[in-house]
């Protein structure tokens, strides 16, 4: 008897349904995140498309599976990651990064930012003030700007998968031009430089008297989850001090990336952490 031949009246039906659902979760968990088509899921699971569809509908109703925009592909849903995060006693991205921001600010005596991507923007998820009064593009915690403005934003955008980065560039270029920032050629030049060296330093006078350096925080797959950024006075980030600041920043970003729990929903959906900002 195959899995499809089991009926609700069969004593094995509940167990079979549970195993089938768990099997589908494992299949979706092995996917690269882009989602799987129903026919591919059914083929990999060894069941018919109607059977796979019923199981996916049940999982979707419970929040463990969601449909990718367009409705033709399925992937793991947020509730699955919430459950997995609780099982692993995961710490949220902001809480995990907070001690590192405090340590960086105390060590460097500068203002430190934790920035995350939210669709086509970058959002300041946390900020620790240094002793020097500064101005920044994002402003205070919760502030947002288009991806492509500022060193932290560029560090994230430069390390996105190529297709995602291209989509962001196409969408954001009119927004950047409206703000008087880089044209497309200039932006692509900055992104290529950021990818090559792994960090971004801006001391261009866009905000008079201010300068900054940022590095991406990468997860185990090399995807940028966030950026750590230093904002300071331009005179404090000259060629003599920059290498030391950069090394300290990179050390903390690498350690933060290694500490990330991939099942933490704040890693997959970092902007959801903004709801806790009050």
Backbone as JSON, one array per atom type, in Angstrom:
{
  "sequence": "XXXXXXXXXXXXXXXXXXXXXXXXXXXXXXXXXXXXXXXXXXXXXXXXXXXXXXXXXXXXXXXXXXXXXXXXXXXXXXXXXXXXXXXXXXXXXXXXXXXXXXXXXXXXXXXXXXXXXXXXXXXXXXXXXXXXXXXXXXXXXXXXXXXXXXXXXXXXXXXXXXXXXXXXXXXXXXXXXXXXXXXXXXXXXXXXXXXXXXXXXXXXXXXXXXXXXXXXXXXXXXXXXXXXXXXXXXXXXXXXXXXXXXXXXXXXXXXXXXXXXXXXXXXXXXXXXXXXXX",
  "N": [[0.85, -1.19, 0.0], [0.61, 2.18, -0.93], [1.5, 5.53, 0.12], [-0.45, 7.24, -0.84], [-2.64, 5.6, -0.97], [-3.65, 5.28, 1.51], [-6.37, 5.8, 3.69], [-8.56, 8.0, 5.63], [-9.82, 6.3, 7.38], [-8.09, 4.29, 7.83], [-5.98, 2.76, 10.25], [-3.35, 3.53, 10.1], [-3.35, 5.99, 8.9], [-3.23, 8.63, 10.29], [-0.55, 8.65, 11.23], [0.8, 8.34, 8.84], [0.08, 10.71, 7.55], [1.29, 12.57, 9.2], [3.99, 11.86, 8.91], [4.27, 12.36, 6.22], [3.87, 15.13, 6.12], [6.04, 16.01, 7.67], [8.08, 15.11, 6.06], [7.72, 16.76, 3.84], [8.35, 19.21, 4.97], [11.06, 18.81, 5.45], [11.97, 18.6, 2.83], [11.44, 21.2, 1.85], [13.05, 22.58, 3.57], [15.55, 21.88, 2.65], [15.73, 23.28, 0.38], [16.92, 26.13, -1.56], [15.76, 28.42, -0.68], [14.37, 29.84, -2.54], [11.98, 28.66, -3.08], [9.78, 25.9, -3.94], [8.18, 24.24, -6.68], [4.89, 22.84, -6.89], [4.66, 20.43, -8.37], [7.28, 19.54, -8.38], [7.75, 19.18, -5.69], [5.92, 17.12, -5.12], [6.96, 15.08, -6.74], [9.51, 14.7, -5.59], [8.72, 13.87, -3.08], [7.43, 11.55, -3.6], [4.69, 11.23, -4.02], [1.29, 11.93, -5.11], [0.3, 14.95, -6.86], [-2.17, 16.12, -5.89], [-2.22, 15.0, -3.3], [0.14, 16.01, -2.16], [-0.51, 18.7, -2.32], [-2.7, 18.91, -0.55], [-1.44, 18.34, 1.9], [0.39, 20.46, 1.99], [-1.37, 22.59, 2.13], [-2.47, 22.21, 4.66], [-0.16, 22.57, 6.23], [0.38, 25.17, 5.55], [-1.83, 26.47, 6.63], [-1.21, 26.29, 9.28], [0.94, 27.93, 9.44], [3.47, 26.99, 8.93], [4.37, 26.7, 6.39], [4.68, 28.73, 3.51], [3.52, 30.55, 0.62], [5.46, 31.65, -2.08], [5.72, 34.94, -3.42], [3.42, 35.35, -5.99], [2.47, 32.82, -5.93], [3.08, 30.24, -6.93], [5.09, 28.74, -5.94], [6.43, 27.08, -3.05], [7.65, 27.55, 0.28], [9.43, 27.32, 3.46], [7.61, 28.61, 6.23], [7.21, 31.49, 8.43], [6.37, 30.71, 11.03], [7.48, 28.19, 11.34], [10.19, 28.82, 11.64], [10.07, 30.33, 13.95], [9.29, 28.37, 15.81], [11.48, 26.63, 15.61], [13.48, 28.36, 16.46], [12.78, 28.8, 19.12], [13.11, 26.24, 20.09], [15.84, 26.01, 19.88], [16.57, 27.91, 21.64], [17.15, 30.47, 20.73], [18.75, 33.69, 20.4], [17.59, 36.95, 19.66], [18.55, 38.92, 16.8], [19.16, 41.62, 17.37], [19.52, 41.57, 20.17], [21.62, 39.78, 20.31], [23.62, 41.16, 19.04], [23.98, 43.4, 20.59], [25.87, 43.45, 22.89], [28.25, 43.49, 21.43], [28.12, 45.87, 20.03], [28.25, 47.66, 22.16], [30.79, 47.05, 23.13], [32.39, 47.72, 20.92], [31.88, 50.49, 20.73], [32.91, 51.36, 23.17], [35.58, 50.62, 22.88], [36.45, 51.96, 20.57], [35.62, 54.52, 21.0], [33.59, 55.77, 19.51], [30.53, 56.23, 17.59], [28.38, 53.49, 17.05], [26.64, 51.5, 14.71], [23.99, 49.17, 14.06], [22.78, 47.81, 11.25], [20.11, 46.73, 9.16], [18.65, 45.06, 6.32], [15.59, 46.03, 4.83], [13.44, 45.13, 2.61], [13.73, 47.36, 0.07], [15.18, 49.12, 1.45], [17.49, 50.23, 4.05], [17.63, 49.74, 7.51], [18.09, 51.23, 10.68], [18.73, 49.21, 13.21], [19.84, 49.15, 15.72], [21.8, 51.26, 17.89], [24.67, 52.63, 19.35], [25.8, 55.27, 21.2], [28.71, 57.26, 20.79], [31.19, 59.44, 22.31], [31.4, 61.69, 20.72], [29.53, 64.19, 19.06], [27.56, 63.33, 16.33], [26.28, 63.21, 12.95], [24.09, 61.24, 10.95], [23.01, 59.24, 8.1], [20.81, 57.53, 8.57], [19.95, 58.39, 11.04], [18.34, 58.13, 14.16], [17.57, 55.08, 16.05], [15.53, 52.91, 14.21], [15.37, 54.55, 12.04], [15.36, 54.9, 8.46], [16.74, 54.45, 5.18], [17.13, 54.49, 1.57], [18.59, 51.55, 0.14], [21.9, 51.82, -0.83], [22.69, 54.25, -0.03], [25.04, 55.61, 2.09], [27.6, 54.03, 4.17], [27.05, 51.57, 5.55], [24.74, 50.67, 4.28], [25.7, 50.32, 1.65], [27.54, 48.28, 2.13], [25.88, 46.12, 2.7], [24.28, 45.93, 0.34], [26.24, 45.42, -1.6], [26.95, 42.79, -1.14], [24.77, 41.22, -1.56], [23.0, 38.51, -3.23], [23.45, 38.35, -6.78], [21.13, 38.67, -8.45], [19.22, 39.72, -6.67], [20.5, 42.07, -5.88], [20.54, 43.45, -8.32], [17.82, 43.88, -8.72], [17.26, 45.59, -6.58], [18.89, 47.78, -7.26], [17.71, 48.63, -9.68], [15.2, 49.43, -8.75], [15.83, 51.39, -6.85], [17.39, 53.4, -8.04], [16.05, 55.77, -9.13], [15.23, 56.88, -6.69], [17.64, 57.39, -5.4], [18.8, 59.24, -7.14], [16.96, 61.31, -6.91], [17.59, 62.2, -4.41], [19.99, 63.34, -4.83], [22.28, 61.77, -4.85], [24.68, 59.23, -5.82], [25.01, 58.56, -9.35], [24.03, 55.84, -11.56], [26.33, 54.64, -12.66], [28.33, 55.5, -10.9], [27.37, 54.35, -8.52], [27.55, 51.6, -9.1], [30.29, 51.37, -9.38], [31.15, 51.88, -6.76], [29.98, 49.69, -5.48], [31.3, 47.52, -6.68], [33.87, 47.99, -5.77], [33.42, 47.68, -3.02], [32.72, 44.96, -2.89], [35.11, 43.81, -3.71], [36.97, 44.55, -1.72], [35.67, 44.02, 0.64], [34.61, 45.77, 2.49], [33.36, 49.09, 3.34], [34.23, 52.46, 3.17], [33.45, 55.75, 3.82], [34.22, 59.03, 3.23], [33.42, 61.42, 2.11], [32.28, 63.89, 2.29], [29.56, 64.12, 2.02], [27.92, 64.29, 4.22], [28.8, 66.97, 5.87], [31.91, 67.06, 7.53], [31.65, 64.54, 8.6], [32.41, 61.0, 8.72], [32.71, 57.48, 7.89], [32.86, 53.87, 8.35], [32.1, 50.59, 7.3], [31.19, 47.13, 7.65], [29.96, 44.04, 6.28], [27.73, 41.75, 7.95], [27.81, 38.43, 7.7], [25.93, 35.46, 7.12], [26.04, 31.83, 7.56], [25.86, 30.99, 4.95], [26.99, 32.97, 3.52], [25.39, 35.12, 3.0], [24.41, 38.52, 3.36], [23.33, 39.53, 6.47], [23.22, 41.7, 8.08], [24.8, 44.88, 8.84], [27.68, 46.19, 10.42], [28.54, 49.35, 11.5], [30.63, 52.19, 11.75], [30.27, 55.46, 12.8], [31.68, 58.63, 12.68], [33.71, 61.56, 13.42], [35.2, 63.17, 10.63], [37.92, 63.72, 10.87], [38.77, 61.76, 12.57], [38.97, 59.44, 11.21], [41.1, 59.04, 9.48], [43.77, 58.01, 7.17], [45.69, 56.86, 8.84], [44.39, 55.85, 11.11], [42.25, 54.36, 10.15], [42.84, 51.58, 9.24], [43.14, 50.2, 11.71], [40.68, 50.61, 13.0], [39.03, 49.32, 11.14], [39.94, 46.64, 11.3], [39.2, 45.92, 13.94], [36.45, 46.2, 13.74], [35.81, 44.3, 11.75], [36.52, 41.94, 13.07], [34.57, 41.76, 15.08], [32.27, 41.61, 13.5], [32.64, 39.21, 12.13], [32.61, 37.39, 14.27], [30.0, 37.81, 15.19], [28.5, 36.95, 12.97], [29.17, 34.22, 13.0], [27.9, 33.45, 15.3], [25.23, 33.51, 14.78], [21.97, 32.1, 14.78], [20.6, 30.1, 12.39], [17.91, 29.49, 12.38], [16.65, 31.5, 13.63], [14.05, 33.8, 13.53], [14.54, 36.52, 13.36], [16.8, 36.7, 11.91], [16.14, 35.74, 9.38], [13.99, 37.4, 8.85], [14.86, 40.18, 9.54], [13.81, 42.77, 9.86], [11.53, 42.45, 11.32], [12.25, 42.63, 13.92], [12.09, 45.27, 14.45], [9.66, 45.84, 15.58], [10.01, 45.72, 18.26], [11.19, 48.02, 19.01], [9.73, 50.08, 19.99]],
  "CA": [[0.0, 0.0, 0.0], [1.37, 3.42, -1.0], [1.01, 6.59, 1.01], [-1.67, 7.8, -1.39], [-3.75, 4.66, -0.85], [-4.16, 5.29, 2.87], [-7.59, 6.57, 3.86], [-8.72, 8.44, 7.0], [-10.3, 5.21, 8.22], [-6.99, 3.39, 8.09], [-5.31, 3.09, 11.5], [-2.04, 4.12, 9.83], [-3.5, 7.27, 8.21], [-2.68, 9.78, 11.0], [0.9, 8.57, 11.24], [1.25, 8.58, 7.48], [-0.09, 12.14, 7.26], [2.32, 13.28, 9.94], [5.27, 11.61, 8.26], [4.29, 13.05, 4.92], [4.05, 16.56, 6.39], [7.42, 16.21, 8.1], [8.91, 14.92, 4.88], [7.63, 17.95, 3.01], [9.12, 20.25, 5.64], [12.48, 18.55, 5.2], [12.24, 18.95, 1.43], [11.47, 22.65, 1.73], [14.21, 23.04, 4.32], [16.76, 21.64, 1.85], [15.7, 24.18, -0.78], [17.8, 27.29, -1.4], [14.99, 29.57, -0.21], [13.58, 30.41, -3.63], [10.69, 27.99, -3.16], [9.65, 24.75, -4.83], [6.9, 24.08, -7.34], [4.1, 21.72, -6.4], [4.97, 19.18, -9.07], [8.61, 19.11, -7.94], [7.59, 18.69, -4.32], [5.25, 15.82, -5.19], [7.89, 14.11, -7.31], [10.54, 14.41, -4.6], [8.11, 13.19, -1.94], [6.9, 10.27, -4.04], [3.22, 11.2, -3.88], [0.61, 12.66, -6.17], [0.2, 16.38, -6.63], [-3.27, 16.45, -4.97], [-1.85, 14.63, -1.93], [1.11, 17.02, -1.71], [-1.21, 19.97, -2.17], [-3.48, 18.87, 0.7], [-0.51, 18.44, 3.02], [0.93, 21.82, 2.0], [-2.44, 23.48, 2.59], [-2.53, 22.06, 6.13], [1.03, 23.21, 6.79], [0.23, 26.61, 5.35], [-2.83, 26.94, 7.59], [-0.55, 26.37, 10.59], [2.01, 28.91, 9.36], [4.78, 26.36, 8.76], [4.7, 26.81, 4.97], [4.1, 29.9, 2.87], [3.7, 30.6, -0.82], [6.26, 32.76, -2.57], [4.94, 35.9, -4.2], [3.01, 34.77, -7.27], [1.66, 31.69, -5.53], [3.37, 28.99, -7.61], [6.15, 28.04, -5.22], [6.26, 26.97, -1.6], [8.86, 27.56, 1.11], [9.14, 27.3, 4.89], [6.99, 29.83, 6.72], [7.8, 32.12, 9.6], [6.09, 29.97, 12.26], [8.46, 27.11, 11.45], [11.43, 29.38, 12.16], [9.81, 30.7, 15.34], [9.33, 27.15, 16.6], [12.86, 26.16, 15.64], [14.27, 29.29, 17.27], [12.48, 28.53, 20.52], [13.73, 24.96, 20.45], [17.27, 26.24, 20.01], [16.77, 29.01, 22.58], [17.9, 31.48, 19.97], [18.69, 35.08, 20.8], [17.32, 37.81, 18.53], [19.71, 39.57, 16.2], [19.48, 42.84, 18.1], [20.07, 41.21, 21.48], [22.9, 39.12, 20.1], [24.61, 42.15, 18.61], [24.09, 44.52, 21.53], [27.16, 43.51, 23.61], [29.32, 43.81, 20.49], [28.03, 47.3, 19.77], [28.76, 48.34, 23.36], [32.24, 46.84, 23.18], [32.98, 48.51, 19.84], [31.8, 51.9, 21.06], [33.86, 51.62, 24.26], [36.95, 50.44, 22.38], [36.79, 52.94, 19.55], [35.06, 55.82, 21.41], [32.82, 56.28, 18.38], [29.16, 55.74, 17.52], [28.3, 52.23, 16.31], [25.3, 51.21, 14.2], [23.6, 47.87, 13.53], [21.86, 48.08, 10.15], [19.55, 45.56, 8.49], [17.89, 45.34, 5.11], [14.14, 45.84, 4.81], [13.05, 45.28, 1.21], [14.63, 48.2, -0.71], [15.75, 50.08, 2.38], [18.27, 49.76, 5.18], [17.03, 50.27, 8.73], [18.94, 51.22, 11.87], [18.13, 48.33, 14.21], [20.37, 49.54, 17.03], [22.82, 52.31, 17.81], [25.3, 52.98, 20.62], [26.41, 56.57, 21.02], [30.05, 57.58, 21.26], [31.27, 60.74, 22.98], [31.42, 62.81, 19.78], [28.25, 64.41, 18.39], [27.65, 63.06, 14.9], [25.06, 63.11, 12.15], [24.12, 60.06, 10.09], [21.92, 59.17, 7.14], [19.63, 56.87, 9.14], [19.5, 59.06, 12.25], [18.22, 57.31, 15.37], [17.08, 53.72, 15.89], [14.29, 52.87, 13.44], [15.49, 55.35, 10.83], [15.6, 54.11, 7.25], [17.13, 55.12, 3.95], [17.24, 53.53, 0.47], [19.84, 50.82, -0.05], [22.75, 52.54, -1.76], [23.11, 55.48, 0.63], [25.78, 55.37, 3.33], [28.53, 52.91, 4.12], [26.42, 50.32, 5.97], [23.83, 50.3, 3.2], [26.51, 49.82, 0.53], [28.15, 47.01, 2.53], [24.85, 45.09, 2.55], [23.9, 45.81, -1.07], [27.35, 44.85, -2.38], [27.11, 41.37, -0.87], [23.54, 40.48, -1.88], [23.07, 37.74, -4.48], [23.45, 39.25, -7.93], [19.77, 38.98, -8.92], [18.6, 40.6, -5.69], [21.16, 43.37, -5.96], [20.09, 44.12, -9.53], [16.44, 44.34, -8.49], [17.33, 46.76, -5.7], [19.45, 48.9, -8.02], [16.69, 49.12, -10.63], [14.12, 50.09, -8.01], [16.29, 52.5, -6.04], [18.12, 54.46, -8.74], [15.32, 57.05, -9.12], [15.21, 57.41, -5.32], [18.97, 57.92, -5.12], [18.98, 60.44, -7.96], [16.12, 62.36, -6.33], [18.29, 62.71, -3.21], [21.24, 63.96, -5.23], [23.41, 60.91, -4.61], [25.39, 58.68, -6.97], [24.32, 58.04, -10.51], [24.16, 54.38, -11.61], [27.73, 54.27, -12.89], [29.04, 55.72, -9.65], [26.93, 53.35, -7.55], [28.12, 50.29, -9.45], [31.71, 51.44, -9.09], [31.29, 51.74, -5.31], [29.62, 48.32, -5.11], [32.39, 46.65, -7.12], [34.96, 48.23, -4.83], [33.03, 47.08, -1.74], [32.82, 43.49, -3.02], [36.52, 43.43, -3.83], [37.74, 44.73, -0.49], [34.91, 43.47, 1.76], [34.2, 46.82, 3.42], [33.08, 50.38, 2.71], [34.59, 53.63, 3.95], [33.01, 56.98, 3.18], [34.71, 60.29, 3.78], [33.24, 62.16, 0.87], [31.7, 65.21, 2.52], [28.11, 64.13, 1.82], [27.51, 64.93, 5.47], [30.04, 67.71, 6.17], [32.61, 66.78, 8.76], [31.39, 63.18, 9.07], [32.99, 59.88, 7.96], [32.28, 56.2, 8.43], [33.32, 52.63, 7.75], [31.14, 49.53, 7.61], [31.45, 45.78, 7.14], [28.75, 43.22, 6.34], [27.64, 40.58, 8.83], [27.4, 37.37, 6.8], [25.54, 34.2, 7.75], [26.86, 30.68, 7.16], [25.83, 30.84, 3.49], [27.61, 34.13, 2.9], [24.38, 36.14, 2.74], [24.5, 39.6, 4.34], [22.2, 39.63, 7.38], [23.26, 43.04, 8.67], [26.09, 45.56, 8.71], [28.18, 46.97, 11.54], [29.05, 50.58, 10.92], [31.16, 53.22, 12.63], [30.08, 56.83, 12.37], [32.56, 59.44, 13.5], [34.19, 62.78, 12.8], [36.1, 62.88, 9.52], [39.32, 63.79, 11.31], [39.1, 60.57, 13.36], [39.01, 58.27, 10.34], [42.11, 59.26, 8.45], [44.48, 56.81, 6.71], [46.47, 56.24, 9.91], [43.52, 55.16, 12.07], [41.28, 53.52, 9.46], [43.12, 50.14, 9.28], [42.9, 49.65, 13.04], [39.23, 50.59, 13.2], [38.49, 48.3, 10.26], [40.27, 45.32, 11.83], [38.37, 45.69, 15.11], [35.07, 46.06, 13.26], [35.72, 43.01, 11.05], [36.59, 40.87, 14.07], [33.26, 41.65, 15.73], [31.28, 41.19, 12.5], [32.86, 37.78, 11.89], [32.14, 36.67, 15.45], [28.54, 37.9, 15.21], [28.0, 36.07, 11.93], [29.34, 32.84, 13.43], [27.0, 33.19, 16.43], [23.84, 33.57, 14.34], [21.19, 30.88, 14.66], [19.88, 30.23, 11.12], [16.48, 29.32, 12.57], [16.13, 32.69, 14.3], [13.28, 34.58, 12.57], [15.08, 37.86, 13.2], [17.84, 36.6, 10.89], [15.45, 35.64, 8.09], [13.15, 38.59, 8.74], [15.44, 41.07, 10.55], [13.02, 43.97, 10.1], [10.49, 42.19, 12.31], [12.78, 43.04, 15.21], [11.76, 46.67, 14.65], [8.46, 45.95, 16.39], [10.41, 45.81, 19.66], [11.91, 49.25, 19.25], [8.86, 50.98, 20.74]],
  "C": [[0.88, 1.24, 0.0], [0.77, 4.44, -0.05], [-0.3, 7.16, 0.49], [-2.87, 6.9, -1.21], [-4.33, 4.62, 0.55], [-5.39, 6.18, 2.94], [-7.7, 7.0, 5.31], [-9.16, 7.31, 7.93], [-9.2, 4.21, 8.55], [-6.31, 3.76, 9.39], [-3.96, 3.73, 11.3], [-2.12, 5.53, 9.24], [-2.94, 8.45, 8.99], [-1.16, 9.79, 10.99], [1.45, 8.86, 9.85], [1.15, 10.06, 7.13], [0.98, 12.95, 7.96], [3.68, 13.1, 9.28], [5.37, 12.34, 6.93], [4.54, 14.55, 5.14], [5.49, 16.86, 6.81], [8.39, 16.06, 6.93], [8.9, 16.14, 3.97], [8.4, 19.11, 3.64], [10.62, 20.07, 5.41], [12.86, 18.91, 3.77], [12.38, 20.46, 1.27], [12.67, 23.23, 2.48], [15.51, 22.87, 3.56], [16.82, 22.56, 0.64], [16.56, 25.4, -0.5], [17.06, 28.54, -0.95], [14.14, 30.2, -1.28], [12.21, 29.79, -3.77], [10.68, 26.86, -4.16], [8.26, 24.7, -5.43], [6.2, 22.82, -6.84], [4.49, 20.41, -7.07], [6.34, 18.63, -8.67], [8.57, 18.56, -6.52], [6.98, 17.3, -4.33], [6.2, 14.75, -5.72], [8.96, 13.72, -6.3], [9.99, 13.64, -3.41], [7.55, 11.82, -2.31], [5.41, 10.14, -3.84], [2.61, 12.0, -5.01], [0.55, 14.14, -5.83], [-0.97, 16.75, -5.72], [-2.93, 16.13, -3.52], [-0.87, 15.65, -1.36], [0.43, 18.35, -1.45], [-2.02, 20.01, -0.88], [-2.57, 19.03, 1.91], [0.06, 19.86, 3.12], [-0.11, 22.82, 2.49], [-2.57, 23.42, 4.1], [-1.35, 22.77, 6.79], [0.95, 24.74, 6.66], [-0.76, 27.2, 6.34], [-2.22, 27.1, 8.98], [0.63, 27.34, 10.59], [3.39, 28.33, 9.15], [5.27, 26.43, 7.31], [4.04, 28.07, 4.45], [4.35, 29.83, 1.37], [4.49, 31.84, -1.19], [5.36, 33.67, -3.39], [4.67, 35.36, -5.6], [2.25, 33.48, -7.07], [1.98, 30.36, -6.17], [4.47, 28.18, -6.95], [5.91, 28.09, -3.73], [7.63, 27.0, -0.93], [8.44, 27.51, 2.57], [8.61, 28.65, 5.33], [7.61, 30.3, 8.02], [7.57, 31.31, 10.87], [7.02, 28.78, 12.44], [9.74, 27.63, 12.08], [11.26, 29.83, 13.61], [9.91, 29.49, 16.24], [10.75, 26.63, 16.73], [13.74, 27.05, 16.51], [14.03, 29.05, 18.74], [13.13, 27.23, 20.97], [15.21, 25.14, 20.67], [17.61, 27.34, 20.98], [17.59, 30.12, 21.93], [17.74, 32.86, 20.57], [18.45, 35.92, 19.55], [18.57, 38.52, 18.05], [20.12, 40.81, 16.99], [20.11, 42.53, 19.46], [21.45, 40.58, 21.36], [24.0, 40.13, 19.77], [24.89, 43.21, 19.66], [25.41, 44.56, 22.3], [28.32, 43.89, 22.7], [29.3, 45.3, 20.15], [28.58, 48.09, 20.95], [30.28, 48.24, 23.44], [32.95, 47.69, 22.11], [33.0, 50.0, 20.19], [32.79, 52.26, 22.16], [35.3, 51.55, 23.77], [37.37, 51.57, 21.46], [36.43, 54.37, 19.94], [34.41, 56.53, 20.22], [31.4, 55.71, 18.44], [29.09, 54.53, 16.59], [26.85, 51.97, 15.93], [25.17, 49.74, 13.82], [22.5, 48.13, 12.5], [21.39, 46.78, 9.52], [18.78, 46.0, 7.25], [16.4, 45.11, 5.35], [13.65, 46.18, 3.42], [14.1, 46.13, 0.47], [15.32, 49.25, 0.15], [16.74, 49.41, 3.32], [17.74, 50.49, 6.41], [18.04, 50.19, 9.87], [18.24, 50.41, 12.96], [18.62, 48.65, 15.61], [21.51, 50.52, 16.83], [23.36, 52.56, 19.21], [26.12, 54.25, 20.42], [27.85, 56.62, 21.56], [30.06, 58.98, 21.85], [31.21, 61.95, 22.03], [30.06, 62.98, 19.12], [28.39, 64.2, 16.88], [26.28, 63.15, 14.26], [25.21, 61.89, 11.23], [22.93, 60.08, 9.15], [20.65, 58.58, 7.77], [19.11, 57.58, 10.37], [19.43, 58.07, 13.41], [17.73, 55.91, 15.03], [15.71, 53.75, 15.21], [14.34, 53.7, 12.18], [15.83, 54.49, 9.63], [15.95, 55.01, 6.08], [17.18, 54.07, 2.84], [18.59, 52.82, 0.46], [20.65, 51.52, -1.15], [23.25, 53.84, -1.19], [23.84, 55.11, 1.92], [26.59, 54.09, 3.3], [27.89, 51.58, 4.53], [25.49, 49.77, 4.9], [24.6, 49.7, 2.02], [27.14, 48.47, 0.87], [27.15, 45.86, 2.38], [24.54, 44.85, 1.08], [24.98, 45.12, -1.89], [27.44, 43.35, -2.23], [25.82, 40.57, -1.05], [23.77, 39.6, -3.1], [22.82, 38.65, -5.68], [22.04, 39.65, -8.38], [19.06, 39.94, -7.97], [19.2, 42.0, -5.76], [20.69, 44.14, -7.19], [18.67, 44.65, -9.37], [16.44, 45.6, -7.63], [17.85, 47.98, -6.46], [18.42, 49.49, -8.97], [15.6, 49.92, -9.91], [14.6, 51.39, -7.36], [16.97, 53.63, -6.8], [17.34, 55.78, -8.8], [15.3, 57.69, -7.73], [16.56, 58.03, -4.96], [19.21, 59.22, -5.89], [18.17, 61.6, -7.4], [16.78, 62.99, -5.1], [19.64, 63.33, -3.53], [22.47, 63.11, -4.98], [23.95, 60.35, -5.93], [24.47, 58.38, -8.15], [24.62, 56.54, -10.59], [25.61, 53.95, -11.81], [28.54, 54.42, -11.61], [28.68, 54.69, -8.6], [27.56, 51.99, -7.84], [29.62, 50.25, -9.19], [31.96, 51.24, -7.6], [30.99, 50.31, -4.87], [30.71, 47.33, -5.5], [33.58, 46.79, -6.18], [34.67, 47.57, -3.49], [33.13, 45.56, -1.78], [34.28, 43.04, -3.03], [37.27, 43.51, -2.51], [37.01, 44.23, 0.75], [34.45, 44.49, 2.78], [33.97, 48.12, 2.66], [33.5, 51.48, 3.67], [34.2, 54.88, 3.17], [33.53, 58.18, 3.95], [34.65, 61.31, 2.66], [32.65, 63.55, 1.06], [30.21, 65.27, 2.26], [27.4, 64.67, 3.06], [28.76, 65.65, 5.97], [30.62, 67.36, 7.54], [32.46, 65.37, 9.28], [32.08, 62.16, 8.17], [32.53, 58.58, 8.6], [32.91, 55.03, 7.7], [32.38, 51.54, 8.19], [31.6, 48.22, 6.99], [30.16, 44.99, 7.22], [28.87, 42.15, 7.41], [27.03, 39.47, 7.98], [26.99, 36.14, 7.58], [26.38, 33.06, 7.17], [26.9, 30.48, 5.65], [26.49, 32.0, 2.76], [26.64, 35.24, 2.54], [24.47, 37.25, 3.78], [23.22, 39.7, 5.16], [22.09, 41.05, 7.92], [24.58, 43.69, 8.29], [26.41, 46.22, 10.04], [28.88, 48.19, 10.97], [29.53, 51.52, 12.02], [30.87, 54.57, 12.01], [30.89, 57.75, 13.27], [32.9, 60.74, 12.77], [35.22, 62.43, 11.72], [37.56, 62.85, 9.95], [39.75, 62.56, 12.1], [39.16, 59.3, 12.49], [39.94, 58.5, 9.16], [42.83, 57.97, 8.12], [45.3, 56.14, 7.8], [45.59, 55.38, 10.82], [42.6, 54.15, 11.4], [41.61, 52.03, 9.52], [42.84, 49.5, 10.63], [41.41, 49.56, 13.33], [38.6, 49.46, 12.39], [38.75, 46.9, 10.82], [39.4, 44.97, 13.03], [36.92, 45.43, 14.69], [34.87, 44.7, 12.58], [35.74, 41.84, 12.03], [35.24, 40.67, 14.72], [32.2, 41.17, 14.74], [31.41, 39.7, 12.21], [32.34, 36.94, 13.05], [30.62, 36.69, 15.53], [27.93, 36.98, 14.17], [28.08, 34.62, 12.33], [28.36, 32.46, 14.54], [25.54, 33.15, 16.02], [23.21, 32.19, 14.31], [20.38, 30.98, 13.37], [18.38, 30.06, 11.24], [15.83, 30.52, 13.26], [15.34, 33.52, 13.29], [13.8, 35.99, 12.38], [16.24, 37.88, 12.21], [17.2, 36.54, 9.51], [14.59, 36.87, 7.81], [13.66, 39.64, 9.73], [14.59, 42.28, 10.85], [11.9, 43.73, 11.09], [10.94, 42.58, 13.71], [12.44, 44.5, 15.48], [10.53, 46.86, 15.51], [8.78, 46.1, 17.87], [11.07, 47.14, 19.99], [11.07, 50.29, 19.99], [8.63, 52.31, 20.05]]
}
